[in-house]
Amino acid sequence: MKKIQVENLKPEMTFSKAVYIDGKNIFAEPNVPLKEVDIKKLMKWGVNFVETEGDIIHHEPAISTDPAIKTKSPAIDKDILEKHKQLLQMRKQFIEIHNNACNLIEQIYTAIRKDLSFSLKDIQKNVNAILGLLKENSNVFIFLNGFDDVERNYLVTHSVNVSFYSLLIGLALNYTDQQLLELGTGTILIDAGMTKVPVYVVHKQSILTDSEFQLVKAHPIHAYKSLIGYPDISDTVASISLQHHEQFDGKGYPRGLKGKDINEYARIASIADSYEAQTSKRSYREKVGAYHAMKNLVASGVNKFDPEILRVFLSIMSVYPVGSLIELNDKSIGIVIGSIVEKPLRPIVKLIFDSNREKIADTKIINLIDDSSKYITKVLDEQEAGINLFDVLWNF
């Protein structure tokens, strides 16, 4: 049997003999083209290899990922390009760490619902793994775009993703490792209280009644009461779940706390929670693009969020957050892969379609700081751009 890395599989790839997941379970029949949706499932399940005795008999060419990135401008910031190349090599590591964290939180939320014990050390191990990714390349959060998993309980995925964004803010605030561990532990358990809310309310896809909304609004209290009951969890960590729906102007819940009376970790979690909720797909609604999610945060930030922490998040994400799909004045379309803090309106863009809307066969990067002839005219969602972000980020 020959082993093939899942990340090297492409849609329409066809093999002369059956492809197996583990030597027993067939992934693809012989002479049957692979489907994109099935490859995505392998990635989300954390499967690293498939096996076959056959040969590739058909393979549609995909966009090149040659690390020797081609560009017309020699002045492109080398650090950002190197960072982007490194980022593409972290996909497999991201999948493993994200899946491990989701699997653990799924188990822990079940334990909390049943009032059973769980291991704090396991949580801390996963938080440190996420931290390791972010320290290696802070733009790794880009892989959260398009990695929606509607088959998994969205509360689980949401909690893990909120932890990614919260730790990103914590790193920008120069938190110590201990502070980061506390922040990550509290945010990865952010929706623990939702396990105590009736399931039919949690998964309801229509507008909640007043009484149902009151049940949901009680989830921060449920979370605090559950978490503080575990001897290894501190009040500081448990308070993140309790206070992440408080608002800076005092109009949040459950206690109507105001300003810096709200736990600083919870003020971070509030921003991360709002951003993640907007940018992730749900079974009952489509997601919002990164750029529009940031605009929404800014619009409501005067009242809802700590302005200092929001400014930090804005500086991290920039005006055009990494992962934003944009259209240039020549009608070409690309994805933002980096930016210079001093020039937030002139990011670095990886082109996907040229001005004729033809897919670009080679990797082409434009630094808008150097190329003054081009500028962003529009921010697009996936449907407008005719692009699936998952396909772009995972090279389909």
QUIURLIN-V681468 format. One record per pair of residues at least 6 apart in sequence whose C-alpha atoms are under 6 Angstrom apart, sorted by the first residue. I is the first residue (numbers start at 1). J is the second residue. D is the distance in Angstrom with one decimal. If there is no record, write none. Layout:
i: (I	I)
j: (J	J)
d: (D	D)
This chain:
i: (1	1	1	2	2	2	3	3	4	4	5	5	6	6	11	11	11	12	12	13	13	13	13	14	14	14	14	14	14	15	15	15	15	15	15	16	16	16	16	17	17	18	18	18	19	19	19	19	19	20	20	20	20	21	21	46	63	64	69	70	71	71	76	101	102	106	113	113	127	142	146	146	159	159	160	162	162	163	163	163	165	166	166	182	183	186	186	190	192	193	193	193	193	194	205	220	220	221	224	224	227	228	240	243	244	244	244	245	245	246	246	247	248	248	248	248	248	248	249	249	250	250	250	278	278	279	279	279	280	281	289	290	291	318	319	322	322	322	323	323	324	324	325	325	325	325	326	326	326	326	326	327	327	327	327	328	328	328	329	329	330	331	332	332	332	333	333	333	334	334	334	334	335	335	336	336	337	337	338	338	339	339	346	346	347	348	348	349	349	350	350	351	352	352	353	353	382)
j: (51	52	53	51	52	53	50	51	49	50	48	49	48	49	34	35	36	33	34	33	34	58	59	31	32	33	56	57	58	30	31	54	55	56	57	30	31	54	55	30	54	28	29	30	26	27	28	51	52	26	27	50	51	27	50	96	361	362	363	364	364	365	367	126	156	156	195	196	184	323	389	390	188	190	188	272	273	184	187	188	272	269	272	237	265	237	240	241	223	219	220	222	223	219	284	241	242	242	238	242	238	238	266	266	266	269	270	252	253	252	253	304	258	259	303	304	305	306	258	303	256	257	258	287	288	287	288	289	287	287	381	324	320	344	344	336	337	338	335	336	335	336	334	335	379	380	333	334	378	379	380	333	376	377	378	375	376	377	375	377	355	355	353	354	355	351	352	353	349	350	351	352	349	350	348	349	348	349	347	348	347	348	368	369	368	366	367	365	366	364	365	364	359	360	359	360	388)
d: (5.8	5.3	4.9	5.4	5.4	5.9	5.7	4.6	5.4	5.4	5.8	4.5	5.4	5.2	5.2	5.1	4.9	4.5	5.0	5.3	5.4	5.5	4.5	5.6	5.8	4.5	5.7	5.7	5.1	5.6	5.6	5.8	5.3	4.5	5.5	5.1	5.6	4.9	5.4	4.3	4.3	5.7	4.6	4.5	5.9	5.4	5.0	5.6	4.7	4.3	5.0	5.6	5.1	5.7	4.8	5.7	5.1	5.3	5.8	5.5	5.5	5.6	5.7	5.8	6.0	5.9	5.2	6.0	5.7	5.8	5.2	4.4	4.9	5.9	5.2	5.4	5.5	5.5	5.0	5.1	5.4	5.8	5.6	5.9	5.9	4.7	5.6	4.7	5.2	4.4	5.7	4.6	3.7	5.3	5.6	5.6	4.3	5.7	5.4	5.4	5.7	6.0	4.5	5.7	4.7	5.9	4.9	5.8	5.6	4.0	5.0	4.6	5.1	4.5	6.0	5.0	5.2	5.9	5.5	5.2	4.9	5.1	4.1	5.8	5.4	5.0	4.9	5.9	5.1	4.5	5.9	5.8	5.7	5.8	5.7	5.1	5.1	5.9	5.8	5.4	5.6	5.4	5.8	4.6	6.0	5.4	5.8	5.6	5.8	4.5	5.5	4.6	5.9	5.8	5.2	5.5	4.5	5.4	5.8	5.7	5.6	4.7	5.5	4.5	4.1	5.9	5.8	5.1	5.9	5.3	4.0	4.9	5.5	5.3	5.9	4.5	5.9	5.7	6.0	5.1	4.3	5.6	4.9	5.4	5.9	5.8	4.5	5.7	5.2	5.9	4.5	5.7	5.9	5.6	4.5	5.5	5.9)
